[in-house]
Amino acid sequence: MRVDLFDFELPPERIALRPARPRDAARMLVVRPNALADRGVRDLPALLRPGDVLVFNDTKVIPAQLEGSRGEARIGATLHKRLDLRRWQAFVRNAKRLREGDAIDFGAGVGATAEERHPDGSWTLAFAGDEPVEVLLDRAGRMPLPPYIAGKRAADEADRDDYQTIFAERAGAVAAPTAALHFTPDLLEALDAAGIARETLTLHVGAGTFLPVKADDTSAHTMHAEWGRIDEAAATRLNAVRAAGGRIIAVGTTSLRLLESAADEQGVIHPFEGDTAIFITPGYRFKAVHGLMTNFHLPRSTLFMLVSALMGLETMRAAYAHAIAQEYRFYSYGDASLLLPYGPFARSP
């Protein structure tokens, strides 16, 4: 499909620079085919059914942005994907000043060698020393705010908490699964009381989630791979929910992408561990999920393509136009949407 079909105009003042406080005070646009409803995140228990299950990503964001130097050249690095215990793939600013074998000093006793440049322009960085890389990042790194926020303000101490979900347990992401930022202990208690179950999986979100689609056609775009895991017990419980007539509602596009990667053509979710580079565009047949809670996404992005695949492009263009007109807050720290499609696997509300 033509990428320009997924373009839209977003006034810059609609981009949220801080989250709602408390987190579950955010607004939520409920999107069904031919129906939009302005609600709030706290309404979620009433919008789902007993027996449904919400699936969260328990990845934890690491302080993956580094500022350093090679000689007199300033070098910025955003870690993207762990390769092994000491090597990470990274997007590098001022990369034209780097050569293979160059040493980069990130300060605070943290250094790395630029080992290899990849075809997409990213680099393999090998960190020096014996300390775990996570310890080095805690000392020298910053939280990797999305570029549309970082371009307007610097990351600060508040972001260390704000840009982390309450489910964060497994360190490795360089971007937050932002739909889950809306959840609080009070909201989880209300969901429990309503008979809504929850499961967790792990997908370590990479910085590639923010990269623009540069191709003119979706068929020419290559997704960056991300590592994910669904254990056998979680897969068994999710399949039991489906068998009992409950709905699987992914919280965030990261959870959805991993669920769809793990499902077979009959919709059975299997244990999964490894990389996924699934790219979901209109025409994709969903196998595992019955709905999605997600924030509002960038124009021309793979994530707007994903939600358009779930609900239909015209439905999502209308939903985003409504959200802009009603002054919803967009992107990572913004408001939420709840997407509930009809389909052969999803009963009408």
C-alpha positions in Angstrom: 0.0 0.0 0.0 1.1 3.6 -0.5 2.6 5.0 2.6 1.0 8.4 2.0 -2.4 6.9 2.7 -1.4 6.8 6.4 -0.4 10.5 6.6 -2.4 13.1 8.6 -1.8 16.5 10.0 -1.3 16.8 13.7 -1.1 20.2 15.4 2.2 20.2 17.5 0.3 21.3 20.6 -1.5 18.0 20.7 1.8 16.2 21.5 1.9 15.4 25.3 5.2 16.3 27.0 4.2 14.9 30.4 1.7 12.1 31.4 -1.6 12.5 33.0 -1.6 12.6 36.8 -2.7 10.2 38.2 -1.9 8.0 35.3 -5.4 6.5 35.0 -6.9 10.0 34.7 -6.1 10.0 30.9 -8.9 10.1 28.4 -9.7 7.2 26.2 -11.4 7.1 22.8 -13.4 3.9 22.3 -13.4 2.9 18.6 -15.8 0.4 17.1 -16.8 0.1 13.4 -19.1 3.1 12.7 -19.0 4.2 16.4 -16.8 6.5 18.5 -17.2 7.2 22.2 -15.3 9.6 24.4 -14.5 7.9 27.7 -11.7 7.7 30.2 -9.1 5.0 31.1 -10.9 4.5 34.4 -14.0 3.3 32.4 -12.1 0.3 31.2 -13.6 -2.3 33.6 -17.1 -1.3 32.4 -16.1 -1.5 28.7 -14.8 -5.1 29.0 -16.6 -8.3 29.9 -16.0 -10.8 32.7 -13.8 -13.5 31.3 -11.8 -11.2 29.1 -8.1 -10.9 29.6 -5.7 -8.0 29.2 -2.2 -8.8 28.0 0.6 -6.6 29.2 4.3 -6.3 28.3 6.5 -6.5 31.4 9.7 -5.2 29.7 11.6 -2.6 31.6 13.1 0.5 29.9 16.9 0.9 30.4 18.7 4.3 30.4 19.8 3.6 26.8 20.8 7.0 25.6 24.5 7.9 25.8 26.5 11.0 25.0 30.2 10.7 24.4 33.2 11.5 22.3 35.7 10.1 19.9 38.6 12.4 20.2 37.1 15.9 19.5 34.0 14.5 17.8 30.8 14.4 19.8 29.0 11.0 19.5 25.5 10.2 20.6 24.2 6.6 20.8 20.8 5.1 21.4 21.0 1.4 22.1 18.6 -0.6 20.1 19.0 -4.3 20.6 21.2 -6.5 22.8 23.4 -8.8 20.8 25.2 -10.6 23.7 26.4 -9.8 27.2 28.6 -6.9 26.2 27.6 -5.9 22.7 24.6 -3.8 21.6 23.3 -2.6 18.3 22.9 1.2 18.4 21.7 4.1 16.3 24.5 6.6 16.4 24.4 10.4 15.9 27.4 11.9 14.0 28.2 8.4 12.8 30.1 9.8 9.8 32.9 10.5 12.3 33.2 6.8 13.3 35.4 4.1 11.9 35.5 0.5 12.8 37.7 0.0 15.8 37.2 3.5 17.2 36.9 3.9 21.0 34.1 6.0 22.3 34.3 7.6 25.8 30.8 8.0 27.3 32.1 9.5 30.6 31.7 8.1 34.2 34.2 5.4 33.3 32.1 4.0 30.5 33.6 3.3 27.1 32.8 1.2 24.0 34.4 0.2 20.8 32.6 0.7 17.4 32.9 -2.8 16.0 30.8 -2.9 12.9 28.5 -0.7 10.8 25.3 -2.3 9.6 23.6 -1.7 6.3 20.8 0.4 8.0 23.5 2.8 9.4 23.4 1.4 13.0 26.6 0.2 14.7 27.6 -2.7 17.0 29.1 -1.2 20.2 31.2 -3.5 22.4 31.3 -2.1 26.0 34.7 -2.3 27.8 35.3 -3.7 31.3 33.8 -6.4 33.4 30.8 -4.6 35.0 27.4 -5.6 33.6 26.3 -3.2 30.8 23.2 -2.4 32.9 25.4 -1.1 35.7 27.3 1.1 33.1 24.1 2.4 31.7 22.7 3.3 35.1 25.9 5.4 35.6 26.2 7.1 32.3 22.9 6.7 30.4 19.7 8.7 30.2 16.1 7.5 29.7 15.5 7.3 25.9 12.6 9.7 25.5 10.9 9.6 22.1 12.3 12.1 19.7 9.1 14.1 19.5 9.4 14.7 23.3 13.2 14.9 23.5 13.2 17.6 20.8 11.1 19.8 23.0 12.6 19.2 26.5 15.4 17.3 28.1 14.8 14.0 30.0 14.8 14.6 33.8 14.5 12.6 37.0 10.7 12.5 36.7 11.0 10.5 33.5 12.8 7.7 35.3 9.4 6.9 36.9 7.0 8.4 34.3 8.5 6.4 31.4 8.2 3.0 33.2 5.0 0.9 33.5 4.0 -0.6 36.8 4.5 -4.0 35.2 8.2 -3.4 34.3 10.3 -6.3 35.5 12.6 -7.5 32.7 15.2 -5.0 31.7 16.0 -4.6 28.0 13.7 -2.1 26.3 14.8 1.2 24.9 11.2 2.5 24.5 8.3 2.0 26.9 5.2 -0.1 26.0 3.3 3.2 26.5 -0.3 1.9 26.6 0.4 0.3 30.0 1.6 3.6 31.4 -2.0 4.4 32.1 -2.4 1.6 34.7 -2.4 2.1 38.4 -3.0 -0.2 41.4 -6.5 1.3 41.8 -7.4 0.5 38.2 -6.0 -3.1 38.5 -8.1 -3.6 41.6 -11.2 -2.4 39.7 -10.4 -4.7 36.8 -10.0 -7.7 39.3 -13.4 -6.8 40.8 -15.0 -6.8 37.3 -13.6 -10.3 36.5 -11.1 -9.1 34.0 -8.0 -11.3 34.0 -4.4 -10.2 33.1 -1.4 -11.9 31.6 2.2 -10.7 30.9 4.6 -11.4 28.1 8.0 -9.8 27.3 8.9 -7.8 24.2 12.0 -5.7 24.5 11.0 -2.6 22.5 13.7 -1.2 20.2 14.4 2.3 19.1 13.3 1.2 15.6 9.7 1.8 16.7 10.3 5.5 16.2 12.0 5.3 12.8 9.9 6.8 10.0 8.8 4.7 7.1 11.0 6.2 4.3 9.7 3.9 1.5 6.9 5.0 -0.8 5.2 1.7 -0.5 4.7 -0.6 2.6 6.1 -3.5 0.7 9.5 -1.9 0.6 9.8 -1.2 4.3 11.9 -3.5 6.5 11.0 -3.8 10.2 13.7 -4.0 12.9 13.6 -7.3 14.8 12.8 -7.3 18.6 13.3 -10.1 21.1 10.2 -11.5 22.8 9.0 -14.3 25.0 5.7 -15.9 25.9 6.1 -18.8 28.4 4.1 -22.1 28.2 2.0 -21.4 31.2 0.8 -18.0 29.9 0.1 -19.5 26.4 -2.0 -22.2 28.0 -4.0 -19.7 30.0 -4.6 -17.4 27.0 -5.8 -20.4 24.9 -8.2 -21.3 27.7 -9.7 -17.8 27.7 -10.4 -18.1 24.0 -11.9 -21.6 24.4 -14.2 -20.2 27.1 -15.4 -17.4 24.9 -13.4 -14.6 26.5 -11.6 -11.9 24.5 -7.9 -11.3 24.4 -7.2 -7.6 24.6 -3.6 -6.6 23.9 -2.4 -3.6 25.9 -0.1 -1.9 23.5 1.1 -2.7 20.0 4.1 -4.5 21.4 1.9 -7.1 23.1 -0.2 -7.5 20.0 2.7 -8.0 17.7 4.1 -10.8 19.9 0.8 -12.5 20.4 0.3 -12.5 16.6 3.8 -13.8 16.1 3.2 -16.7 18.5 -0.3 -17.7 17.1 -0.9 -20.3 14.4 -3.5 -20.0 11.6 -6.2 -21.5 13.9 -5.5 -18.8 16.5 -3.8 -21.1 19.0 -1.0 -19.2 20.9 2.2 -21.2 21.3 5.1 -20.6 23.6 7.6 -18.2 21.9 11.1 -17.1 22.5 13.2 -15.2 19.9 13.1 -12.3 17.5 10.0 -11.0 15.7 10.0 -8.5 12.9 6.3 -8.9 12.1 4.9 -6.0 10.1 1.1 -5.7 10.2 -0.6 -3.6 7.5 -4.2 -3.5 6.2 -5.1 -6.9 4.7 -3.5 -8.8 7.6 -5.8 -11.5 9.1 -5.6 -11.3 12.9 -5.3 -14.7 14.6 -4.9 -14.1 18.3 -6.3 -10.8 19.5 -9.8 -9.5 19.8 -9.0 -5.9 20.6 -6.3 -3.4 21.4 -5.7 -0.7 23.9 -3.1 1.7 22.6 -2.0 5.4 22.5 -2.3 7.6 19.4 0.5 7.1 16.9 2.7 9.0 14.5 1.5 9.7 10.9 3.1 7.4 8.3 4.3 5.1 11.1 4.2 1.3 11.2 2.0 1.6 14.4 -0.7 3.6 12.6 -0.6 1.0 9.9 -1.1 -1.7 12.5 -4.2 0.0 14.0 -5.6 0.6 10.5 -5.2 -3.1 9.8 -7.2 -3.9 12.9 -10.0 -1.4 12.5 -9.8 -0.3 8.8 -8.0 2.7 7.5 -11.0 4.9 7.0 -12.3 4.1 10.6 -8.9 5.1 12.0 -8.6 8.2 9.9 -12.0 9.3 11.2 -11.0 8.3 14.8 -7.8 10.4 14.7 -9.6 13.4 13.2 -12.1 13.2 16.0 -9.3 12.9 18.6 -7.6 16.0 17.2 -10.8 18.0 17.1 -11.6 17.0 20.7 -8.1 17.9 21.8 -6.9 14.4 22.9 -3.2 14.3 23.9 -1.1 12.3 21.5 1.9 9.9 21.6 3.8 8.2 24.4 2.7 10.4 27.3 -0.8 11.0 25.7 -4.3 9.6 26.0 -5.5 6.2 25.1 -7.7 4.5 22.6 -9.6 1.2 22.9 -10.1 -0.6 19.6 -12.8 -3.2 19.5 -13.3 -4.6 16.0 -16.0 -7.0 14.9 -14.9 -10.1 13.1 -15.2 -13.9 12.9 -13.4 -14.2 16.3 -14.9 -11.3 18.1 -18.5 -11.1 19.3 -20.3 -7.8 18.8 -20.5 -5.8 22.0 
